[in-house]
Amino acid sequence: MRTRSATTRAILFVGAVALLPFASLTAADVITVPTDYSTIQKAINAASNGDEILVKQGDYLEHLDFLGKAITVQSGDPTDPDIVASTRIVGTSYLATVTCASGEGHATILSGFTITHEAGTIGVGMEIRGAAPTISYCVFTLNDNNGHGGGIYSWMDAQPSVNHCAFTHNDALDGGGLYHAGGGDITVRHSVFYNNNASSVGGGIYNKDGSPTITDCRFQANQTGLNGGGVYNTDGDLTLTDCEFLDNDAYRGGGVYAINSTLNLIGCEFSGNTASSSFGGGIMSFESELIFDDCTFAGDPDDTDFTIDSVAGKTWSHEAPPTTLTGACCFTDFCIVATEADCLAAGGTYMGDDTTCADITCPGPCLGDLNGDGLRDQSDLGLLLASYEVDGGGDLNDDCLTDQADLGLFLAVYEVPCP
């Protein structure tokens, strides 16, 4: 029930009937749905900055727009999983179920809902465009989008804060759980990404150009058709702290795929992640700088204490103290920062102490040598044809496709010795 001041009650008692709705709305602090308004959107339309909209349990088949208002929309108890599961906002069309696109700030709060779409309906769970709302204790599930982002689509310098949320069984072209692009610093804390799928890249999270901070999150059983089963990061600085990556799968980078970026990992655990290409069960890095602190990698054949099974499908183990010198370490088609001993043990080319991947140019790969045996022969042709118009396994021109262009490039170097 909405609370009203004594002045408001007096107006309601002596005022004209035509003024009743206006008088009650201007003083409202708490609006209850469906008691005061039958839908959440009607309550948002009537609300003023600072108001709270309390939503009772039930299914609300509607598409919400916060309209730039600094208001709180929450379920009866956001910390009660049963109430969250039974207070659902259900999209019924291709539109985002929830939208923040009018400059909303952190004082715009959505808390304690299950956000989904009707079965058979295509659309993202929430679109955040150039806004910075706070999202907490929400479950984004069964959102199926044939574009960017299944659970959340965040873009145009958006800076949302996502806390204590779950992203499960969402599907998209890229960013099955969450898609973030176009700048802006997104924060994700204490959240779970489980069994999300991207047909292209970023099963759990996709990030481009932003600087996300992801803390105390679990990425489990997410998958993608190409790169980054758990997380895909390009052209941005990504910091992962105290996160778990378990049983994620991709063509490259089962846990994390990083390209043209800086990847900071602090206290993270990788276990049971797989890459069908054998490039990066845990992590695949391409022209990126990787910085590790107190991370563990398991599930590799040698089962060592600290392993990175993402270096060209090989095992890299070390316990380097902070003072150990590191430098750029080049492999066939990507670069990482490592100690000289670790780099050479993994089959890389060490480019010198205190160098970074941004400082040097790695020796070029042997174009067309798909199986890494130093030859471009019948075996490589077979691998390319097996991926032809199916996936990116034979991609030679970096367009994530295996097609006639790649076949032409391969035939031009067929049986030409690698440099």
Backbone torsions as a table, in degrees:
resi	resn	phi	psi	omega
1	MET	NA	136.9	177.7
2	ARG	-68.1	142.1	175.6
3	THR	-91.6	144.3	-177.7
4	ARG	-134.6	146.9	178.2
5	SER	-75.1	168.3	177.4
6	ALA	-62.6	-38.2	178.7
7	THR	-60.5	-43.2	179.9
8	THR	-63.3	-43.3	179.3
9	ARG	-60.2	-37.8	178.0
10	ALA	-64.2	-41.7	178.7
11	ILE	-62.7	-40.9	-179.6
12	LEU	-64.3	-31.8	-176.2
13	PHE	-79.0	-42.0	-172.6
14	VAL	-105.5	-14.6	-174.9
15	GLY	-72.5	164.9	176.1
16	ALA	-69.6	151.9	-179.0
17	VAL	-58.3	-36.2	-177.6
18	ALA	-64.8	-22.2	-177.4
19	LEU	-93.4	-7.1	-174.8
20	LEU	-58.5	-49.3	-178.5
21	PRO	-61.3	-42.1	-179.5
22	PHE	-64.5	-43.6	-178.0
23	ALA	-64.0	-41.6	-176.7
24	SER	-70.7	-33.1	-176.7
25	LEU	-74.6	-39.2	-174.4
26	THR	-66.8	-23.6	-177.6
27	ALA	-106.4	3.4	-174.1
28	ALA	-70.4	131.6	173.9
29	ASP	-106.2	-37.6	179.8
30	VAL	-127.8	124.9	177.4
31	ILE	-113.9	132.3	-177.4
32	THR	-108.5	132.5	176.1
33	VAL	-114.1	128.7	10.4
34	PRO	-98.9	15.5	-176.6
35	THR	-65.9	-51.4	-178.2
36	ASP	-85.9	-37.0	177.2
37	TYR	-137.2	143.6	-174.0
38	SER	-74.2	-23.7	179.9
39	THR	-128.8	159.0	178.4
40	ILE	-67.1	-39.9	-178.1
41	GLN	-64.5	-38.7	176.4
42	LYS	-61.6	-37.4	178.0
43	ALA	-66.9	-40.6	177.2
44	ILE	-62.7	-43.4	179.6
45	ASN	-57.6	-37.1	-175.9
46	ALA	-86.1	-17.3	-172.7
47	ALA	-75.9	156.6	173.6
48	SER	-117.3	162.8	178.7
49	ASN	-51.4	134.8	179.9
50	GLY	94.1	-12.9	-179.5
51	ASP	-75.2	158.7	176.2
52	GLU	-119.8	131.6	176.4
53	ILE	-108.8	116.4	-178.5
54	LEU	-101.8	120.1	-173.3
55	VAL	-108.3	124.0	178.1
56	LYS	-76.8	163.4	-177.7
57	GLN	-59.7	145.8	179.1
58	GLY	149.0	172.7	175.0
59	ASP	-96.8	126.9	-179.8
60	TYR	-115.5	102.5	-177.3
61	LEU	-85.2	89.8	-176.7
62	GLU	-162.5	169.4	176.8
63	HIS	-118.0	121.7	-173.4
64	LEU	-97.8	143.4	171.8
65	ASP	-131.7	121.5	-176.3
66	PHE	-73.7	-12.4	172.7
67	LEU	58.2	28.6	177.4
68	GLY	76.1	10.6	-173.9
69	LYS	-89.5	139.4	176.8
70	ALA	-87.0	76.3	-176.8
71	ILE	-128.2	163.1	175.0
72	THR	-109.1	126.4	173.9
73	VAL	-117.0	116.8	-175.9
74	GLN	-144.7	159.2	176.2
75	SER	-79.3	-178.8	-177.1
76	GLY	-62.1	-35.5	177.1
77	ASP	-153.7	95.3	-177.0
78	PRO	-59.6	-21.7	-178.1
79	THR	-90.2	-1.0	178.4
80	ASP	-99.0	110.0	-177.2
81	PRO	-57.8	-33.5	-179.9
82	ASP	-66.9	-39.5	178.9
83	ILE	-69.8	-41.0	177.5
84	VAL	-60.6	-42.6	-178.9
85	ALA	-66.7	-26.3	-176.3
86	SER	-105.7	9.5	174.0
87	THR	-119.8	93.6	-168.2
88	ARG	-114.7	136.2	169.7
89	ILE	-104.1	117.7	-169.5
90	VAL	-116.9	114.2	176.3
91	GLY	-71.8	143.2	-176.1
92	THR	-119.3	3.8	179.7
93	SER	-146.8	-172.1	-178.5
94	TYR	-70.8	-11.1	179.7
95	LEU	-69.5	156.1	173.7
96	ALA	-61.2	140.1	178.6
97	THR	-63.7	-39.9	177.6
98	VAL	-130.7	138.9	-179.2
99	THR	-130.6	134.0	166.9
100	CYS	-125.1	105.9	-174.5
101	ALA	-143.3	22.4	-177.5
102	SER	-128.1	38.3	176.1
103	GLY	76.0	22.9	178.5
104	GLU	-58.7	143.3	178.1
105	GLY	-107.6	-169.1	-177.3
106	HIS	-66.2	-16.6	177.1
107	ALA	-77.6	-6.1	170.8
108	THR	-88.4	116.1	-169.1
109	ILE	-124.9	131.8	171.6
110	LEU	-120.1	123.6	-171.5
111	SER	-146.8	129.4	168.0
112	GLY	87.5	35.2	-178.7
113	PHE	-125.6	156.5	163.1
114	THR	-97.3	125.0	-175.3
115	ILE	-115.8	119.4	-170.9
116	THR	-150.6	-177.3	174.8
117	HIS	-124.9	154.1	173.4
118	GLU	-59.6	147.7	178.3
119	ALA	-56.1	132.9	179.5
120	GLY	85.0	-1.8	-179.7
121	THR	-99.4	134.9	-179.6
122	ILE	-94.7	132.8	176.5
123	GLY	164.9	156.8	179.7
124	VAL	-83.7	152.7	179.8
125	GLY	-67.8	-48.9	-178.3
126	MET	-145.4	132.9	174.2
127	GLU	-107.4	129.5	178.1
128	ILE	-122.1	110.0	-175.4
129	ARG	-119.3	107.0	178.4
130	GLY	62.1	31.0	-176.9
131	ALA	-131.0	171.5	-176.1
132	ALA	-139.0	56.3	-179.4
133	PRO	-73.6	164.5	173.6
134	THR	-105.0	124.9	-177.9
135	ILE	-121.1	122.4	-176.7
136	SER	-139.7	149.2	175.3
137	TYR	50.7	40.5	177.3
138	CYS	-112.0	151.3	175.7
139	VAL	-115.0	120.2	175.7
140	PHE	-103.2	112.8	-173.4
141	THR	-144.4	145.7	174.5
142	LEU	57.5	38.6	170.4
143	ASN	-98.1	123.8	-174.6
144	ASP	-118.9	111.1	-175.0
145	ASN	-125.7	131.8	179.6
146	ASN	-87.4	10.9	175.6
147	GLY	-122.5	-141.3	-176.8
148	HIS	-82.0	129.6	170.4
149	GLY	78.4	123.5	174.0
150	GLY	-92.5	-58.2	179.0
151	GLY	-77.8	-55.3	-179.8
152	ILE	-132.5	138.0	173.2
153	TYR	-117.6	107.6	-175.1
154	SER	-117.0	126.7	-175.5
155	TRP	-158.3	175.8	179.0
156	MET	57.0	60.6	176.9
157	ASP	61.2	29.2	175.5
158	ALA	-69.9	147.2	-179.3
159	GLN	-136.5	57.3	-178.8
160	PRO	-71.1	156.9	172.7
161	SER	-115.7	120.2	-176.5
162	VAL	-115.9	120.6	-175.1
163	ASN	-134.1	136.8	173.7
164	HIS	54.1	44.9	179.7
165	CYS	-114.3	161.4	176.2
166	ALA	-125.4	135.5	177.0
167	PHE	-119.7	110.5	-174.4
168	THR	-135.5	137.2	172.3
169	HIS	56.3	37.4	173.0
170	ASN	-97.4	156.0	-175.1
171	ASP	-140.7	139.0	178.7
172	ALA	-158.9	172.8	173.7
173	LEU	-64.0	-48.8	173.6
174	ASP	-145.4	146.8	-174.6
175	GLY	71.4	61.1	-177.7
176	GLY	-54.9	-47.1	176.8
177	GLY	-83.6	-51.8	-175.3
178	LEU	-147.9	134.9	177.6
179	TYR	-119.3	129.1	178.3
180	HIS	-135.5	127.5	-178.1
181	ALA	-152.9	165.6	174.7
182	GLY	81.3	30.3	178.3
183	GLY	84.5	-177.6	-178.6
184	GLY	89.1	147.4	-178.4
185	ASP	-107.5	105.4	179.4
186	ILE	-91.7	143.1	174.7
187	THR	-119.1	135.1	177.6
188	VAL	-130.7	123.2	-176.4
189	ARG	-133.0	145.5	170.3
190	HIS	50.6	45.3	-175.3
191	SER	-126.7	163.6	-176.9
192	VAL	-123.8	134.4	174.2
193	PHE	-119.1	107.3	-172.9
194	TYR	-127.7	125.0	171.7
195	ASN	56.5	43.6	170.9
196	ASN	-95.4	156.6	-174.8
197	ASN	-135.6	140.3	171.0
198	ALA	-127.3	128.6	-179.7
199	SER	-70.0	-21.5	178.4
200	SER	-108.2	-87.0	-175.4
201	VAL	-135.8	152.9	174.8
202	GLY	76.6	72.4	-179.6
203	GLY	-62.2	-48.3	178.3
204	GLY	-86.4	-58.8	-178.7
205	ILE	-135.8	140.3	170.4
206	TYR	-116.9	130.1	175.0
207	ASN	-132.1	134.3	173.8
208	LYS	-137.5	127.0	174.1
209	ASP	74.5	-11.9	-179.7
210	GLY	-93.9	178.1	177.7
211	SER	-126.3	75.5	-176.4
212	PRO	-71.3	147.7	170.4
213	THR	-118.1	115.1	-175.1
214	ILE	-119.3	120.0	-171.6
215	THR	-130.0	133.3	174.0
216	ASP	53.7	52.0	178.8
217	CYS	-119.5	153.5	176.8
218	ARG	-117.5	129.2	175.8
219	PHE	-113.7	112.5	-173.6
220	GLN	-137.1	131.3	173.6
221	ALA	58.6	30.2	172.2
222	ASN	-87.3	153.8	-177.2
223	GLN	-147.2	158.3	179.1
224	THR	-148.5	154.6	179.9
225	GLY	-71.7	-26.4	-178.7
226	LEU	-121.7	-95.7	-167.3
227	ASN	-118.8	143.6	173.5
228	GLY	78.9	73.3	179.0
229	GLY	-61.5	-47.1	177.3
230	GLY	-85.1	-56.6	-176.5
231	VAL	-139.8	137.8	172.3
232	TYR	-118.7	125.5	-177.5
233	ASN	-130.1	126.3	179.0
234	THR	-137.5	136.8	174.8
235	ASP	56.8	37.1	178.9
236	GLY	-155.4	165.6	176.7
237	ASP	-99.0	115.7	-176.9
238	LEU	-111.3	128.3	176.5
239	THR	-115.6	121.5	178.4
240	LEU	-116.0	120.7	-177.9
241	THR	-124.8	127.5	176.8
242	ASP	54.7	42.0	178.9
243	CYS	-105.5	153.6	177.3
244	GLU	-114.4	137.1	174.9
245	PHE	-123.4	108.1	-171.9
246	LEU	-126.9	121.9	169.5
247	ASP	59.3	34.0	173.7
248	ASN	-87.3	157.5	-174.1
249	ASP	-140.5	141.6	177.0
250	ALA	-157.4	173.0	172.7
251	TYR	-70.5	-44.8	172.3
252	ARG	-132.2	139.7	176.9
253	GLY	68.9	68.8	-178.5
254	GLY	-58.0	-44.5	177.5
255	GLY	-84.4	-58.2	-176.8
256	VAL	-139.8	140.1	171.5
257	TYR	-122.4	124.7	180.0
258	ALA	-123.6	132.6	178.9
259	ILE	-137.9	130.5	179.1
260	ASN	52.8	45.8	-173.7
261	SER	-151.8	175.6	173.3
262	THR	-112.4	130.7	-177.3
263	LEU	-120.2	115.1	177.6
264	ASN	-106.1	121.0	179.5
265	LEU	-121.0	122.6	-176.8
266	ILE	-126.8	116.2	175.9
267	GLY	62.8	33.5	-178.8
268	CYS	-97.3	155.5	-179.5
269	GLU	-123.1	131.5	177.2
270	PHE	-121.7	128.0	-179.5
271	SER	-153.3	131.4	172.3
272	GLY	72.0	13.5	177.6
273	ASN	-80.1	148.2	-174.6
274	THR	-132.4	150.0	174.1
275	ALA	-130.9	118.9	-174.9
276	SER	-66.0	-20.9	178.3
277	SER	-84.8	-6.9	-173.1
278	SER	70.7	11.2	175.5
279	PHE	-104.6	92.8	171.1
280	GLY	87.4	69.7	171.6
281	GLY	-59.9	-48.9	177.1
282	GLY	-84.2	-58.7	-176.9
283	ILE	-139.4	138.8	169.5
284	MET	-120.3	124.1	-178.4
285	SER	-119.4	132.3	179.2
286	PHE	-130.9	115.3	-179.4
287	GLU	51.1	44.1	-178.6
288	SER	-131.9	162.9	175.4
289	GLU	-106.8	126.3	-179.9
290	LEU	-109.5	131.0	178.6
291	ILE	-124.9	119.3	-176.8
292	PHE	-113.1	143.3	174.0
293	ASP	-145.6	110.4	174.4
294	ASP	59.3	47.0	177.2
295	CYS	-106.7	154.2	177.5
296	THR	-125.1	139.2	177.6
297	PHE	-125.7	128.9	-178.6
298	ALA	-135.2	173.1	177.8
299	GLY	94.3	2.0	177.3
300	ASP	-85.8	165.5	-175.5
301	PRO	-59.2	-32.7	-176.0
302	ASP	-88.1	-14.7	176.5
303	ASP	51.9	46.7	178.3
304	THR	-81.7	171.1	-173.4
305	ASP	-67.6	-40.1	-177.9
306	PHE	-136.1	106.4	-174.4
307	THR	-131.7	148.5	171.7
308	ILE	-120.4	104.3	-177.3
309	ASP	-90.3	25.4	-174.8
310	SER	-109.2	-1.6	-178.5
311	VAL	-86.3	94.8	179.5
312	ALA	52.0	34.5	178.3
313	GLY	74.9	11.6	-177.6
314	LYS	-108.5	178.9	-179.0
315	THR	-107.2	131.5	179.2
316	TRP	-124.8	123.2	-177.5
317	SER	-125.0	137.2	171.1
318	HIS	-163.6	157.9	170.7
319	GLU	-130.4	69.4	-172.8
320	ALA	-82.0	130.0	174.5
321	PRO	-68.6	161.8	-176.4
322	PRO	-56.9	-26.4	-176.2
323	THR	-85.7	-4.2	-179.0
324	THR	-64.7	133.4	-179.7
325	LEU	-72.7	140.6	177.4
326	THR	-130.8	167.5	177.3
327	GLY	-161.8	179.4	179.6
328	ALA	-68.5	136.4	-179.5
329	CYS	-125.1	114.4	-174.4
330	CYS	-96.5	138.0	172.2
331	PHE	-121.0	-168.3	-172.2
332	THR	-55.8	-47.1	-177.1
333	ASP	-139.4	23.2	176.1
334	PHE	-159.0	171.7	-174.3
335	CYS	-138.2	141.8	173.4
336	ILE	-133.5	170.0	173.0
337	VAL	-102.4	127.7	-175.0
338	ALA	-152.3	168.9	169.2
339	THR	-71.9	159.7	-179.5
340	GLU	-62.0	-42.5	-178.6
341	ALA	-62.7	-44.2	-179.2
342	ASP	-66.9	-39.6	179.8
343	CYS	-61.5	-49.3	-178.2
344	LEU	-67.1	-36.7	179.2
345	ALA	-64.2	-30.1	-179.6
346	ALA	-88.8	0.3	177.4
347	GLY	90.2	16.5	-179.9
348	GLY	-92.2	177.8	176.2
349	THR	-111.5	114.8	-177.5
350	TYR	-81.3	127.3	-172.5
351	MET	-98.9	5.0	175.7
352	GLY	118.0	151.9	179.9
353	ASP	-62.5	142.9	175.2
354	ASP	65.8	12.3	172.6
355	THR	-86.2	155.2	174.6
356	THR	-123.1	166.0	-179.5
357	CYS	-64.9	-23.9	178.0
358	ALA	-78.3	-20.0	-176.2
359	ASP	-83.1	-26.3	-168.7
360	ILE	-121.9	167.9	173.1
361	THR	-114.6	116.8	-178.5
362	CYS	-71.5	149.7	173.7
363	PRO	-54.5	140.2	-177.0
364	GLY	-65.0	150.4	178.4
365	PRO	-73.4	164.7	175.8
366	CYS	-87.2	96.1	-175.4
367	LEU	-57.2	124.8	177.3
368	GLY	98.2	-12.7	178.3
369	ASP	-83.5	81.8	-172.0
370	LEU	-75.0	-23.8	-178.5
371	ASN	-103.6	5.0	173.2
372	GLY	67.4	24.9	-179.1
373	ASP	-96.9	8.6	178.4
374	GLY	82.2	4.9	-179.8
375	LEU	-124.4	157.2	173.3
376	ARG	-122.2	92.2	-168.0
377	ASP	-137.7	-161.1	-176.7
378	GLN	-57.7	-37.4	-179.3
379	SER	-62.0	-43.0	178.9
380	ASP	-67.5	-37.9	177.3
381	LEU	-61.4	-40.4	177.9
382	GLY	-62.1	-41.0	178.0
383	LEU	-64.3	-41.2	179.6
384	LEU	-64.1	-44.3	-178.5
385	LEU	-67.0	-31.9	178.5
386	ALA	-66.2	-26.6	-180.0
387	SER	-99.1	-1.1	-173.0
388	TYR	-60.2	118.9	-179.0
389	GLU	56.5	23.5	176.8
390	VAL	-114.5	-52.5	-180.0
391	ASP	-152.7	-168.9	-176.6
392	GLY	-94.1	18.3	-176.6
393	GLY	-63.6	-25.3	178.6
394	GLY	-112.3	24.5	-176.5
395	ASP	-71.5	116.8	179.6
396	LEU	-108.3	-13.9	-178.2
397	ASN	-114.5	17.7	172.2
398	ASP	60.1	34.8	174.1
399	ASP	-107.9	11.8	177.0
400	CYS	66.4	17.7	178.1
401	LEU	-128.5	154.0	170.9
402	THR	-115.4	107.3	-173.0
403	ASP	-143.9	-163.0	-174.7
404	GLN	-62.4	-34.0	178.9
405	ALA	-61.7	-42.0	178.7
406	ASP	-67.3	-40.0	178.9
407	LEU	-61.7	-40.1	178.5
408	GLY	-63.7	-41.6	178.0
409	LEU	-63.1	-40.2	-179.0
410	PHE	-67.1	-44.8	-177.8
411	LEU	-63.3	-27.3	-179.9
412	ALA	-70.5	-21.8	-179.1
413	VAL	-116.9	8.5	-176.4
414	TYR	-56.1	125.9	179.4
415	GLU	61.2	15.8	169.9
416	VAL	-85.1	126.5	-176.0
417	PRO	-58.7	143.8	174.9
418	CYS	-67.9	146.8	179.9
419	PRO	-67.0	NA	NA
